[in-house]
Amino acid sequence: MIKQDDRSPEQKKTHIWGIVAYDKFLSGWGGAEGGASRAAWACHPDVDIDQVEKWVKNRSDTRYVNKVDLRTYRAPKGTAHFHIYVCNPGHTATLTSNDTK
């Protein structure tokens, strides 16, 4: 499995809670050829994780959305690519204008 974690060493201590989803668009080809692509948004402690979860669920390219502890999370069998993004205050997922549902 290819794992890409965008968090700095310091952020790995603070951005421990995340929202993980199966990526419908990227699964099965490229870095995820032959398997699933999963993405996670590692949340800064000041970020409303419920709002990020809502944002991820409303994306057309994701499904199987879950809140996880990134310190213990293990991607399911069949995952070929796992990318962890950083979600700090001000990230698109945290803006109230995206709070549509």
Rosetta silent file (secondary structure, phi, psi, omega in degrees, C-alpha in Angstrom):
SEQUENCE: MIKQDDRSPEQKKTHIWGIVAYDKFLSGWGGAEGGASRAAWACHPDVDIDQVEKWVKNRSDTRYVNKVDLRTYRAPKGTAHFHIYVCNPGHTATLTSNDTK
SCORE:     score description
SCORE:     0.000 S_00000001
   1 L     0.000  136.273  173.629    0.000    0.000    0.000 S_00000001
   2 E   -87.982  127.186  177.654    1.166    3.495   -0.848 S_00000001
   3 E  -121.835  125.530  176.998    0.677    5.878    2.079 S_00000001
   4 E  -119.834  114.572 -178.112    1.044    9.629    1.670 S_00000001
   5 E  -115.223  113.329 -176.940    0.764   11.624    4.897 S_00000001
   6 L   -80.911   -4.919 -179.251    0.838   15.410    4.460 S_00000001
   7 L   -74.134  143.590  173.295    1.137   16.083    8.212 S_00000001
   8 L   -74.973  167.109  176.489    4.394   17.414    9.633 S_00000001
   9 L   -55.638  -38.134  178.359    5.969   15.524   12.564 S_00000001
  10 L   -68.173  -40.506  179.591    4.388   18.079   14.930 S_00000001
  11 H   -66.459  -25.710  177.140    0.973   17.753   13.264 S_00000001
  12 H   -67.112  -17.984  176.532    1.124   13.981   13.757 S_00000001
  13 H   -90.044  -28.063 -175.160    0.939   14.769   17.495 S_00000001
  14 H  -104.638  -34.757 -177.579   -1.919   17.293   17.242 S_00000001
  15 L   -94.934   67.828 -172.270   -3.959   16.239   14.190 S_00000001
  16 L   -96.386  -19.951  178.337   -4.850   12.795   15.539 S_00000001
  17 E   -99.848  138.733 -177.305   -8.581   12.675   14.743 S_00000001
  18 E  -146.926  169.559  174.663   -9.661   12.385   11.168 S_00000001
  19 E  -112.450  123.146 -177.559  -12.391   11.676    8.693 S_00000001
  20 E  -113.181  142.403  179.139  -11.669    8.748    6.381 S_00000001
  21 E  -146.817  152.434  170.390  -13.498    7.914    3.159 S_00000001
  22 E   -77.175  132.707 -178.828  -13.322    5.591    0.201 S_00000001
  23 E   -99.023  104.633 -177.742  -12.462    7.608   -2.922 S_00000001
  24 L   -62.755  -38.098 -173.661  -14.708    6.437   -5.780 S_00000001
  25 L   -71.928  -43.239 -173.911  -12.895    8.483   -8.408 S_00000001
  26 L   -90.740   -9.206 -179.557   -9.303    7.446   -7.710 S_00000001
  27 L   -69.345  139.912  173.236   -9.892    3.787   -6.826 S_00000001
  28 E    91.102   -4.127 -179.724   -8.681    1.145   -9.256 S_00000001
  29 L  -150.213  172.358  179.926   -6.108    3.127  -11.252 S_00000001
  30 H    59.447 -130.940 -179.992   -2.945    5.222  -10.905 S_00000001
  31 H   -66.527  -15.455  179.613   -1.475    4.916   -7.422 S_00000001
  32 H  -110.519   22.888 -178.710   -4.426    2.724   -6.441 S_00000001
  33 E   -55.943  128.844  178.671   -4.259    0.402   -9.444 S_00000001
  34 L    81.729    6.680 -179.081   -5.787   -2.928   -8.516 S_00000001
  35 L  -160.048 -167.401 -177.498   -7.259   -1.678   -5.248 S_00000001
  36 E   -92.860  150.919  171.778   -9.083    0.993   -3.348 S_00000001
  37 E  -108.379  131.463  176.312   -8.050    4.571   -2.749 S_00000001
  38 E  -123.940  147.300  178.155   -8.851    6.057    0.639 S_00000001
  39 E  -127.403  147.272  175.962   -8.464    9.628    1.814 S_00000001
  40 E  -132.226  146.314  174.298   -8.377   11.068    5.308 S_00000001
  41 E  -113.494  106.497 -179.807   -8.630   14.636    6.540 S_00000001
  42 E   -80.256  121.067 -170.716   -6.561   14.972    9.729 S_00000001
  43 E   -96.664  132.797  170.909   -8.213   17.662   11.825 S_00000001
  44 L   -60.252  146.829 -179.277   -6.551   20.369   13.891 S_00000001
  45 L   -56.631  -26.127 -179.725   -7.906   20.305   17.481 S_00000001
  46 L   -85.826   -0.860 -179.048   -9.724   23.636   16.882 S_00000001
  47 L   -89.333  139.589  176.546  -11.594   22.281   13.846 S_00000001
  48 L   -77.107  100.761 -175.369  -15.196   21.072   14.206 S_00000001
  49 H   -63.180  -30.027  177.177  -14.737   17.454   13.132 S_00000001
  50 H   -65.285  -36.241  177.683  -18.499   16.986   12.726 S_00000001
  51 H   -68.441  -38.957  177.669  -18.529   19.787   10.157 S_00000001
  52 H   -65.138  -42.261  178.504  -15.622   18.159    8.291 S_00000001
  53 H   -59.309  -43.787  178.808  -17.473   14.829    8.345 S_00000001
  54 H   -61.203  -42.837  179.304  -20.555   16.511    6.865 S_00000001
  55 H   -62.044  -44.981 -179.650  -18.399   18.119    4.145 S_00000001
  56 H   -65.176  -42.846  179.280  -16.780   14.785    3.229 S_00000001
  57 H   -62.468  -29.580 -179.217  -20.164   13.009    3.155 S_00000001
  58 L   -83.351   -6.463  177.136  -21.493   15.680    0.778 S_00000001
  59 L   -73.278  142.891 -178.811  -18.654   15.153   -1.717 S_00000001
  60 L   -78.595  -13.934 -176.001  -19.693   13.216   -4.821 S_00000001
  61 L  -100.817    7.498 -177.581  -16.426   11.245   -4.931 S_00000001
  62 E  -124.618  154.053  171.253  -16.556    9.711   -1.435 S_00000001
  63 E  -155.109  172.117 -176.817  -18.444    7.016    0.397 S_00000001
  64 E    54.915   56.830 -175.665  -18.031    4.927    3.563 S_00000001
  65 E   -87.946  131.219 -178.586  -17.180    8.023    5.609 S_00000001
  66 E  -143.858  148.743  169.341  -16.038    7.503    9.210 S_00000001
  67 E   -83.419  135.720 -178.414  -14.454    9.377   12.105 S_00000001
  68 E  -141.380  158.283  169.342  -11.232    7.665   13.184 S_00000001
  69 E   -90.669  110.615 -175.096   -8.290    7.963   15.531 S_00000001
  70 L   -67.671  -14.963  177.203   -5.404    8.211   13.068 S_00000001
  71 L   -71.234  -27.347 -176.125   -2.973    6.863   15.676 S_00000001
  72 L  -119.367   -7.107 -176.825   -4.643    3.450   15.537 S_00000001
  73 L   -64.988  134.836  173.392   -6.465    3.445   12.178 S_00000001
  74 L  -124.802  125.530 -179.746   -5.515    0.689    9.750 S_00000001
  75 L   -62.579  142.358 -179.437   -6.813    0.892    6.197 S_00000001
  76 L   -61.419  156.170  175.353   -8.999   -2.068    5.234 S_00000001
  77 L   -54.094  140.042 -179.185   -7.650   -4.959    3.213 S_00000001
  78 L    95.272   -4.454  177.415   -7.631   -4.116   -0.479 S_00000001
  79 E   -78.806  122.334 -179.550   -6.542   -0.509    0.039 S_00000001
  80 E   -99.257  -26.053 -177.601   -3.824    0.294   -2.487 S_00000001
  81 E  -143.051  132.713 -179.731   -3.442    4.023   -1.781 S_00000001
  82 E  -135.063  118.142 -176.995   -4.077    6.025    1.396 S_00000001
  83 E  -117.865  126.125  177.455   -3.628    9.808    1.471 S_00000001
  84 E  -105.806  118.289  177.404   -3.879   11.879    4.651 S_00000001
  85 E   -97.317  158.178  178.315   -4.622   15.556    4.092 S_00000001
  86 E   -97.670  131.572  179.055   -4.284   18.300    6.708 S_00000001
  87 E  -120.216   95.616  178.699   -7.442   20.119    7.769 S_00000001
  88 L   -97.903  165.897  173.296   -6.594   23.311    9.666 S_00000001
  89 L   -52.796  137.079 -177.600   -8.933   26.180   10.609 S_00000001
  90 L    96.104  -11.707  176.245   -9.839   27.983    7.388 S_00000001
  91 L   -62.019  150.195 -179.839   -9.847   24.783    5.285 S_00000001
  92 H   -49.255  -37.624 -177.543  -12.751   24.616    2.819 S_00000001
  93 H   -67.274  -17.661 -175.809  -14.378   21.908    4.949 S_00000001
  94 H   -98.609   -4.469 -176.444  -14.585   24.277    7.914 S_00000001
  95 L   -82.620  134.043 -175.940  -16.298   27.201    6.217 S_00000001
  96 H   -64.257  -22.626  179.288  -19.957   27.689    7.088 S_00000001
  97 H   -66.811  -17.959  177.547  -20.820   28.436    3.451 S_00000001
  98 H   -90.860    2.073 -178.279  -20.244   24.709    2.775 S_00000001
  99 L   -85.590   71.551 -171.166  -22.745   23.780    5.464 S_00000001
 100 L   -95.531  -17.925 -177.124  -25.486   22.998    2.961 S_00000001
 101 L  -134.912    0.000    0.000  -27.067   19.861    4.430 S_00000001
